[in-house]
Amino acid sequence: MYRFLATPRWLGLAALALLLAAVMVGLGNWQLHRYQQKAAINTRIDAGGSGPAVPITRVLPALGGTGGHVGPPPSAAVEWTRVTVTGRYDSSHEILARGRTVDGSVGFEVLTPLLLNDGGAVLVDRGWLAPPPGGALIKPVVPAAPSGEVTVIGPLRKPESGADRPVDHTVRRISPASLNLPYPVYGGYVMLDEQTPAADNRFTPVPAGHVNAWQSGGYAVQWWAFAALTIVGYGYLARREARGVPTGDRTEAVPV
């Protein structure tokens, strides 16, 4: 019944079905790898919001160089590590990140360098502020940073892509390298989670957004399902052919 499968036409269909199925399985495996990568990022994000903090020098190399030197950015493996830094805020080089959304509202994140005892600095995201009435581009009144020594604890972040130079003391993307500070600064920045003395309660903590891992997982299942349907479809067509049912358009008999 199935000797027709050895004909050139059916051999070509079989090769095409296998090729398509292999491509779809490969795409599913790629999406599974993406899911695993995103799930690992979410695990690091969750760990960065709790647990003991470590000195920043444990996860980033010590700063060297002179003014304007920017250290290497954190690797993906250490981003979101919960770190602790101690120093004094340099409010004279404070910058606002504009167009930042928290709970559906657009406002500003306040970025203040923290001068460390070794002469270097780390950029600290002190939190989010809503703009005053009149529009999302009007700068708010920023609560003054503590004048004495402070200890900051929070997750370490990589600089954002598409960094821009400050305009009117504001930037669109957060990147220490774009600020041209007069002292060495770490290539990443710290999102303030805890501070001693306590941070001003007018700041809204910036939430850590999780990446959508399940979307990639769903795509993986879809591609594998398409691969299975391709093989099943080939078998269905072969079964119809074996039973004498044409695989092309069927001509129905019209009763007279």
C-alpha positions as a printed Julia matrix, in Angstrom:
256×3 Matrix{Float64}:
   0.0    0.0     0.0
   2.81   2.4     0.79
   5.19   1.66   -2.08
   4.33   5.12   -3.47
   6.39   6.62   -0.64
   9.52   5.63   -2.6
   8.54   7.8    -5.57
  10.45  11.06   -6.14
   7.39  13.15   -5.24
   6.86  11.55   -1.85
  10.56  11.35   -1.1
  10.72  15.11   -1.73
   7.75  15.69    0.58
   9.39  13.58    3.29
  12.66  15.5     3.0
  10.8   18.82    3.17
   8.78  17.72    6.21
  11.91  16.53    8.03
  13.77  19.73    7.17
  10.92  21.92    8.42
  10.55  19.85   11.58
  14.28  20.06   12.29
  14.27  23.84   11.84
  11.27  24.18   14.16
  12.86  21.96   16.81
  16.0   24.1    16.6
  13.95  27.28   17.05
  12.21  25.68   20.03
  15.54  24.77   21.6
  16.75  28.35   21.07
  13.66  29.72   22.8
  14.19  27.24   25.65
  17.73  28.59   26.06
  16.29  32.13   26.12
  13.82  31.03   28.8
  16.63  29.61   30.92
  18.66  32.82   30.54
  15.72  35.01   31.55
  14.81  32.74   34.46
  18.4   33.04   35.74
  18.15  36.85   35.51
  14.91  36.81   37.5
  16.58  34.64   40.13
  19.39  37.19   40.46
  16.85  40.03   40.66
  15.04  38.28   43.51
  18.32  37.61   45.29
  19.3   41.28   44.91
  16.24  42.35   46.87
  17.04  40.37   49.99
  19.84  38.54   51.76
  23.21  39.77   52.97
  25.05  42.49   51.08
  28.72  42.26   50.1
  31.25  45.07   49.62
  31.25  46.32   46.04
  34.96  45.47   45.75
  34.04  41.76   45.93
  32.18  41.91   42.63
  33.98  44.74   40.78
  37.71  45.36   40.41
  39.2   48.16   42.5
  39.14  51.56   40.86
  42.33  53.01   39.46
  43.26  55.97   37.38
  42.54  59.64   37.93
  39.57  61.93   37.46
  37.2   60.88   34.72
  38.3   57.24   34.77
  35.34  54.83   34.58
  35.71  51.22   35.7
  34.39  48.26   33.72
  30.63  47.63   33.89
  29.34  44.68   35.93
  29.09  41.43   34.03
  25.73  39.73   33.6
  26.79  37.2    36.24
  27.19  39.82   38.97
  24.48  42.3    37.99
  21.77  42.47   40.68
  24.23  41.4    43.37
  23.29  43.1    46.63
  26.22  45.35   47.57
  27.1   47.8    50.33
  29.08  51.05   49.96
  29.99  53.74   52.49
  30.98  57.32   51.75
  29.72  60.89   51.39
  27.31  62.15   48.76
  28.56  64.69   46.21
  25.36  66.68   45.55
  27.23  69.14   43.31
  27.33  66.48   40.56
  23.79  65.17   41.08
  21.91  64.27   37.89
  18.24  63.51   37.2
  17.14  60.72   34.87
  14.01  61.98   33.11
  11.09  60.09   31.62
  11.17  57.29   34.2
   7.93  55.41   34.85
   6.89  54.03   38.25
   3.37  52.71   38.87
   2.18  54.22   35.59
   3.43  57.75   36.37
   6.31  59.46   34.57
   8.88  61.25   36.71
  12.58  61.45   37.56
  15.16  59.2    39.2
  17.76  61.02   41.29
  21.38  59.96   40.66
  23.96  61.16   43.19
  27.65  60.15   43.25
  28.82  58.67   46.54
  32.47  59.5    47.26
  34.25  56.53   48.83
  37.14  56.5    51.26
  39.58  55.28   48.59
  39.05  58.39   46.45
  36.71  56.76   43.95
  32.96  57.0    43.68
  29.87  55.01   42.81
  26.68  56.41   41.3
  23.65  55.83   43.54
  20.06  55.87   42.29
  18.41  57.4    45.37
  14.86  56.83   44.11
  12.0   58.23   42.04
  10.26  61.58   42.34
   7.04  62.73   40.67
   7.23  65.98   38.71
   5.42  69.04   40.05
   2.15  70.15   38.43
   2.63  71.41   34.9
   4.1   68.45   33.04
   6.37  65.42   33.23
   9.4   67.44   32.04
   9.33  69.96   34.88
  12.07  69.07   37.35
  11.0   68.4    40.92
  12.52  69.77   44.1
  15.04  67.11   45.12
  15.38  66.28   48.83
  18.9   67.09   49.97
  21.27  64.17   50.42
  22.64  63.57   53.93
  25.73  65.68   54.53
  27.68  63.17   56.61
  28.87  59.64   56.07
  26.22  57.26   54.77
  26.02  53.55   54.07
  23.99  52.45   51.06
  22.78  48.93   50.35
  21.14  47.84   47.12
  21.43  45.82   43.91
  24.26  46.57   41.5
  23.11  47.5    38.0
  24.76  47.61   34.6
  24.77  50.95   32.72
  21.85  51.38   30.37
  22.39  51.29   26.62
  21.95  54.4    24.5
  23.67  56.64   27.06
  23.4   60.37   26.49
  25.26  63.42   27.76
  23.6   65.53   30.47
  21.35  68.36   29.27
  20.24  70.85   31.95
  21.43  68.35   34.58
  19.21  65.59   33.22
  19.84  62.44   31.19
  17.58  59.91   29.49
  19.7   56.81   30.2
  21.7   55.95   33.3
  25.4   55.45   32.55
  28.28  56.61   34.78
  30.54  56.88   31.73
  28.37  59.64   30.21
  28.56  61.96   33.24
  32.26  62.97   32.99
  32.77  63.07   36.75
  36.01  64.59   38.14
  37.03  61.42   39.99
  37.25  57.69   39.22
  33.83  56.04   39.24
  32.6   52.47   39.03
  31.11  51.43   35.69
  27.87  50.26   37.29
  25.48  51.98   39.65
  23.63  51.03   42.84
  19.85  51.18   43.26
  19.28  52.37   46.82
  17.35  49.82   48.83
  18.52  50.68   52.36
  20.42  53.67   53.69
  21.94  54.66   57.04
  20.88  57.29   57.99
  17.45  56.56   56.54
  16.56  57.93   53.11
  14.01  60.72   52.74
  10.49  59.28   52.59
   9.59  61.55   49.67
  11.49  59.16   47.41
   9.65  56.23   45.87
  11.86  53.13   45.61
  12.42  52.12   42.0
  11.01  48.6    41.51
  13.15  45.94   39.89
  11.34  44.84   36.75
  11.46  41.12   36.0
  11.98  39.93   32.44
   9.25  37.85   30.82
  10.73  34.36   30.87
   7.44  32.55   30.32
   6.96  34.17   26.93
  10.1   32.45   25.64
   8.97  29.2    27.27
   5.63  29.45   25.45
   7.37  30.08   22.13
   9.51  26.97   22.68
   6.42  24.79   23.17
   4.8   26.35   20.09
   7.76  25.59   17.84
   7.93  22.0    19.08
   4.19  21.62   18.49
   4.58  22.93   14.93
   7.37  20.39   14.34
   5.15  17.56   15.57
   2.24  18.78   13.42
   4.49  18.81   10.35
   5.36  15.13   10.81
   1.75  14.24   11.63
   0.58  16.14    8.56
   2.93  14.17    6.34
   1.64  10.93    7.81
  -1.96  12.08    7.3
  -1.34  12.83    3.62
   0.38   9.47    3.13
  -2.57   7.69    4.77
  -5.03   9.45    2.46
  -2.93   8.5    -0.55
  -2.8    4.85    0.56
  -6.58   4.79    0.92
  -7.04   6.18   -2.58
  -8.13   9.65   -1.51
  -6.51  12.31   -3.72
  -4.22  14.68   -1.87
  -5.08  17.58   -4.18
  -8.41  19.22   -4.82
 -11.31  16.75   -4.72
 -14.06  16.81   -7.34
 -17.42  16.08   -5.71
 -20.04  14.22   -7.66
 -23.05  16.49   -8.26
 -26.37  14.6    -8.25
 -28.55  15.13  -11.34
